[in-house]
Structures are given as structure tokens and as C-alpha cells.
Amino acid sequence: MKSDVAIRSVEYSFEDFLYRSPMKFGGIAVDRVTLLNTAITVRTQAGEECTGFGSMPLGNIWAFPSRLMTYDQTLGAMQLLTGSLAKILASYQDFAHPVDISHDLEPRYFEEATRISREEQLAEAIPKLATLVVASAFDAALHDGFAKASKINCFHGYSSQYMKRDASAYLDSSFRGQYLDQCLLRAPRQSMPLYHLVGALDPITGTDLSRPLHDGLPETLGDWIRTDGLTHIKIKLNGDDLPWDVERVVQIDAEAQSVRTGAWHYSLDFNERCPNVEYLLEFLARIEERSLDLMSRIQYIEQPTARDLKSKPENRMHKAAQIKPVVIDESLVDYESLLAARDLGYTGVALKACKGQGNALLMAMAAMKFGLFLCVQDLTCPGASLIQSAGLAARIRGVAGIEANARQFVPLANQLWDTSFPGIFTIREGSMATGQLTGPGLGAFEAKLRGNY
């Protein structure tokens, strides 16, 4: 097709930011982030040449959790992999759609991760999820460049007009004749409810503030509710301390109700730390005993047990999913893992830009076919990565809400973007103003990133 692109050059750089305050993740307090920024110049078969841009937090604590390696070691492994993936991309000679390019190269990415793990003698091999996160920044630049060269918004480039192969080429034969645009809205929703994160270390009331920051931003949950008009809250829980988990949710609900009357929605994230599904069932039973109204406000539960589904087949979610949607996140790396999660009783899917633009769309296609609950979550994504994530949330049919917590933990990384995208980085009435995301490519202004190469 004339819109197919060939890769002309690949560039990348890293950008480091300290968190405004630490975020407890999987039992570990995280206080920094490294962004991977990418630029890929492409040329279409019609001769149009354009540079696409991508950005993604490497998020090694989430993508490469390890008890044997330090933060710097897992981050270093992902940065080393970055250089290798850039070379693999630069060597790709064919004209193709970005979904096909990533699909063709993905096996080589995983092989390269295995090679680096072996030759660098890493204490633990680079996981598939970490490889996807590194690849996602390059994938974003490919989709951005492809769409800009065709002078379209990226989400208009997934129909048979632009793609040679239907979804069956990437999923299975039951998707024959279906293209990725079938899971997308033609125009973005005007707004999306935002899930505000409350981490295990975050202060709920003023009495929880041991060291106020006095930096002009809200510091307690109550302050955030008043400032942003919040209606949706994502609650991080420990998963290994049942009384604390129950009381934490009860406390957050009490504060939310005291600040703002009206409908509330909560999502619960145990970050895989529940020892088994019985823990989750007991947790839900205790919440219901405390308050039926509170129970009704819980919209869904995210990845309660370990991400390795094959090693823990006893953690079947069917009973829990009869109570609330149980969403797969860390375990979801491909179609096979989605099918495995579905067999284990998971009834929802968390879509993330950090696993790749094409991957997110394919998982959305499959989730819609199976009638699964859909949400879009981020990896504390600032800047261009949040714009990509917001675009996915606003375009994919049936998405319940979007998580976006960089404004809480790394607002400095958003400073160059806020005035250009009003309502994306500053939240009003609890919602993100996504209707504006109609520009060429992925919708981010390339000038914002140009200085990072």
C-alpha cells in the first residue's frame, strides 16, 4: 500500500526525573523515573517522509521486578536492550504498516533480551513485559510517523484502507475479515473519567502529613478532590495485610464522602500481592459487612495475584469475578496470555500504551469479542506518553476510565505540555478533556520532544 512505511533512521535518548513524593509499588517505594524518548524517520511508498516521536517511562520496578537485582541493575538492562532494539529496527528493510513491523520484529526483540540476559550474566532474565515496555516507545514513534506521513490522525489508520492484513493474522481465524478500526470510535470521546491514584504512602487527611511539601500542589486526598473535582479513585493495597487493606478502603471512602457528595467509583489494585484468591474473597466479604454502599462503589479489581498464571493455576478468579470485574494487567503480554486469563476467570483487561500501540488495539479487539470489561491504565506516564494513553482511552469502544498519575508524582515532566493540551494534564470536574486529541499522528506536538535528542 502507498501508506506503508520504510524506516530511514532511528534515534533515542533517556530523560530522568525525581518524583515529587515516593510511590509505594509492590512493597517498594519508588522515587524516580527514566523516560525513553524515540524518533523514527519513515518514508511511505508514495515518497512522503516524516519523523515520528514516541516516549515511555521504562518503569522497571513494574516491568522487571526482581529480588536478586537492584533498581539500577534492572534499569540498566532495559537501557542496554534499548540500544539493541534500535539497531534491529534500523535494519528492517521492508515497506509495511507499523502493526506489521512490530509483529514481524517482536520475536527478534525477545531473542535479543535473552541474549543480553545471558551475555551480561544477569541474575534474572529480562522479562517479556520489560521487553514490550522498551519496544513500546519505538512502536509509538512508528505509528506517529506513519500517520503524519499519511496526514491523518493515527486512529484513522487501522482500517482495510491502510492495512493489508485483518486481525486474524495476529490473533486467530475467528477474527477473519475484522480490522482494528472496528474496536475504535471515529472521533475521540469529549471527556473521560480520570482515576486518581491513592498509593499506600499517600496522605488521606492533614493528620497523615508528616512532611508537607508546600509546593503549591494538593497534598492530601481531600485537597485533590477539591482541586480536580474527582469522582474516581484507584486505591493501592498491600495484599498481605487484610485488616490494613480493609481499613484503608473504608478510610478513603469516608474522606471522599465527606468532601464531595454524589456518585463515586473505586478501583482496587493489589499489585499481585494477594497470596491467593481466598484472600480477595475474604477482603470483599469484610467490605460488604462494613458497608453495602461502599461495596457498590467498587467498579473493578486489578490483578490481585501473581502475574505468572502458569505457575499458579489454582488462583482461579471465577468466584471473585461474580462479585466484581477482575482485570488482568501484568500478566497480559499477548493473545495467549489473554486466553489463559479468561480461562482462569478474569473478566476484564487493562490496556496500556507501554505494551505497544498495536498490542493495545489487538487486546481491545479480543476483549470486545469476549465481552470483557475494559479500562486504560498508565505507567505514571507524563508528556507524550500520556497523550498516547489518553488517545487509546478516548478512542477504544467501551473503556470505563483512564488512569493518569504523573500529575501527582512527576508534574515537572508535564510542564512543557500543560498549556498546549488544556484539560489533559490539568483535570477539571474529575475528567480529562480528550476531545481535543484529533491532531496528526498520535497527537503530540513533536517540537516538545525535539530537544531531547
Secondary structure as UniProt FT lines:
FT   TURN            2..3
FT   STRAND          5..25
FT   TURN            26..27
FT   STRAND          28..44
FT   TURN            45..46
FT   STRAND          49..57
FT   HELIX           60..63
FT   HELIX           71..90
FT   HELIX           98..119
FT   TURN            120..121
FT   HELIX           128..149
FT   TURN            150..151
FT   HELIX           154..156
FT   TURN            160..162
FT   HELIX           167..169
FT   HELIX           173..175
FT   TURN            176..177
FT   HELIX           180..183
FT   STRAND          192..198
FT   TURN            200..201
FT   HELIX           206..208
FT   HELIX           221..228
FT   STRAND          232..236
FT   HELIX           242..259
FT   STRAND          265..269
FT   TURN            271..272
FT   HELIX           277..290
FT   HELIX           292..297
FT   STRAND          298..302
FT   TURN            309..311
FT   TURN            313..314
FT   HELIX           318..321
FT   TURN            322..323
FT   STRAND          326..328
FT   TURN            330..331
FT   HELIX           335..343
FT   TURN            344..345
FT   STRAND          348..351
FT   HELIX           353..355
FT   HELIX           357..370
FT   STRAND          373..376
FT   HELIX           383..395
FT   TURN            397..398
FT   STRAND          399..403
FT   HELIX           406..409
FT   HELIX           411..414
FT   TURN            415..420
FT   TURN            422..424
FT   TURN            429..430
FT   STRAND          431..432
FT   HELIX           434..436
FT   HELIX           447..450
FT   TURN            451..452
//
